[in-house]
Amino acid sequence: MHSQRSPLCGASQGTWVYCLAHVLHMDRNDYYGGAAASLNLNQLWRKFRGQEKPPAFLGSSKDYNVDMVPKFMMANGALVRVLVHTDVTKYLLFKAVDGSFVYKQGKIYKVPSNDVEAVKSTLMGLFEKRRARNFFIFVQSYDEEDSRTHEGMDLRTISTKELFSKYGLDDNTIDFVGHSLALHRDDRFLLEPALDTVKRVKLYAESMARFQGGSPYIYPLYGLGELPQAFARLSAVHGGTYMLGKPDCKVEFDEMGQVRGVTSEGETARAKKVVCDPSYLPNKVYVLIRRAHLTKMCSSLLST
């Protein structure tokens, strides 16, 4: 296959080749999304069980969309804004997640995200509700460009712990604000500048308000694999060509080391630019391991 189109391998993690305004997408898989695909039952079984067939009692393969990398989307986050800006949303259906909750002392509570919910929440006592309400009012009105909303604080220099102390929040409130609203994975954020945490909490509240749902999260109705597929459809509308199930896609280089195309099944699509995930360039990718992760891994090995 000789072409002046540019190949891309893998819809979300694959090879894309560009030439002028033409795009050719080639993917070794028979589905979109690469490692982050949403698989039906047959695809899931083939990926993990080889040629074994799924049991009949599980029903139709098409009734399943299993995400390989499940992840909620913030309703007002950067990804959603990109989808809206590019008009990809007309190829997607979303469902709002019903609620966001926190577990405390054997009970489940809804996470308050603004001043109104803070007053109604049973997660906090009467006086703590008032303090939390004041904190949420500050976050909701905060504008990084408007010093009048800063209440005399520079969030780029004061720590998150200092900010919480200003509003007198107790450890329980700090815990759910930091981990359930700002979604920090550990407590290091307490010693870091407060600006990041305030932005995260503000995003949570804005996402709650965007679709008036019970949580700030939305999810593609048929799985995250719909995202690259939607971009593929949009590209096709503008003249892009897509070829799934192309085995052994190999990126070709000339004697100067410049890319010249992609070969699959003895045919080559020629192009000046190729975009692909690292698995399509095994001889040109270096694996970097963070020292902390390596130390932890070695410690685990030594302790077994």
Secondary structure as the mmCIF struct_conf table of DSSP 4:
data_model
#
loop_
_struct_conf.conf_type_id
_struct_conf.id
_struct_conf.beg_label_comp_id
_struct_conf.beg_label_asym_id
_struct_conf.beg_label_seq_id
_struct_conf.end_label_comp_id
_struct_conf.end_label_asym_id
_struct_conf.end_label_seq_id
BEND BEND1 GLN A 4 ARG A 5
STRN STRN1 SER A 6 GLY A 10
TURN_TY1_P TURN_TY1_P1 ALA A 11 GLN A 13
STRN STRN2 GLY A 14 CYS A 19
TURN_TY1_P TURN_TY1_P2 LEU A 20 ALA A 21
STRN STRN3 HIS A 22 MET A 26
BEND BEND2 ARG A 28 GLY A 33
HELX_RH_3T_P HELX_RH_3T_P1 GLY A 34 ALA A 36
STRN STRN4 SER A 38 LEU A 39
HELX_RH_AL_P HELX_RH_AL_P1 LEU A 41 ARG A 49
TURN_TY1_P TURN_TY1_P3 GLY A 50 GLN A 51
HELX_LH_PP_P HELX_LH_PP_P1 GLU A 52 PRO A 55
HELX_RH_3T_P HELX_RH_3T_P2 ALA A 56 LEU A 58
HELX_RH_3T_P HELX_RH_3T_P3 SER A 61 ASP A 63
STRN STRN5 VAL A 66 ASP A 67
BEND BEND3 MET A 68 VAL A 69
STRN STRN6 MET A 73 MET A 74
TURN_TY1_P TURN_TY1_P4 ALA A 75 ASN A 76
BEND BEND4 GLY A 77 GLY A 77
HELX_RH_AL_P HELX_RH_AL_P2 ALA A 78 HIS A 85
TURN_TY1_P TURN_TY1_P5 THR A 86 ASP A 87
HELX_RH_3T_P HELX_RH_3T_P4 VAL A 88 TYR A 91
STRN STRN7 PHE A 94 ALA A 96
STRN STRN8 PHE A 101 LYS A 104
TURN_TY1_P TURN_TY1_P6 GLN A 105 GLY A 106
STRN STRN9 LYS A 107 LYS A 110
HELX_LH_PP_P HELX_LH_PP_P2 VAL A 111 PRO A 112
BEND BEND5 ASN A 114 ASN A 114
HELX_RH_AL_P HELX_RH_AL_P3 ASP A 115 LYS A 120
BEND BEND6 THR A 122 MET A 124
HELX_RH_AL_P HELX_RH_AL_P4 LEU A 126 SER A 141
TURN_TY1_P TURN_TY1_P7 GLU A 144 GLU A 145
HELX_RH_3T_P HELX_RH_3T_P5 SER A 147 THR A 149
BEND BEND7 HIS A 150 HIS A 150
TURN_TY1_P TURN_TY1_P8 GLU A 151 GLY A 152
TURN_TY1_P TURN_TY1_P9 LEU A 155 THR A 157
BEND BEND8 ILE A 158 ILE A 158
STRN STRN10 SER A 159 SER A 159
HELX_RH_AL_P HELX_RH_AL_P5 THR A 160 LYS A 166
TURN_TY1_P TURN_TY1_P10 TYR A 167 GLY A 168
HELX_RH_AL_P HELX_RH_AL_P6 ASP A 171 PHE A 176
HELX_RH_PI_P HELX_RH_PI_P1 VAL A 177 LEU A 181
BEND BEND9 ALA A 182 ALA A 182
BEND BEND10 ARG A 185 ASP A 186
HELX_RH_3T_P HELX_RH_3T_P6 ASP A 187 LEU A 191
BEND BEND11 GLU A 192 GLU A 192
STRN STRN11 PRO A 193 PRO A 193
HELX_RH_AL_P HELX_RH_AL_P7 ALA A 194 ARG A 210
TURN_TY1_P TURN_TY1_P11 PHE A 211 GLN A 212
BEND BEND12 GLY A 214 PRO A 216
STRN STRN12 TYR A 217 PRO A 220
TURN_TY1_P TURN_TY1_P12 LEU A 221 TYR A 222
TURN_TY1_P TURN_TY1_P13 LEU A 224 GLY A 225
HELX_RH_AL_P HELX_RH_AL_P8 GLU A 226 VAL A 237
TURN_TY1_P TURN_TY1_P14 HIS A 238 GLY A 239
STRN STRN13 THR A 241 MET A 243
BEND BEND13 GLY A 245 GLY A 245
TURN_TY1_P TURN_TY1_P15 PRO A 247 ASP A 248
STRN STRN14 LYS A 250 PHE A 253
TURN_TY1_P TURN_TY1_P16 GLU A 255 MET A 256
BEND BEND14 GLY A 257 GLY A 257
STRN STRN15 VAL A 259 SER A 264
TURN_TY1_P TURN_TY1_P17 GLU A 265 GLY A 266
STRN STRN16 GLU A 267 ARG A 270
BEND BEND15 LYS A 272 LYS A 272
STRN STRN17 LYS A 273 CYS A 276
HELX_RH_3T_P HELX_RH_3T_P7 PRO A 278 TYR A 280
TURN_TY1_P TURN_TY1_P18 PRO A 282 ASN A 283
BEND BEND16 LYS A 284 LYS A 284
HELX_RH_AL_P HELX_RH_AL_P9 ARG A 291 SER A 303
#
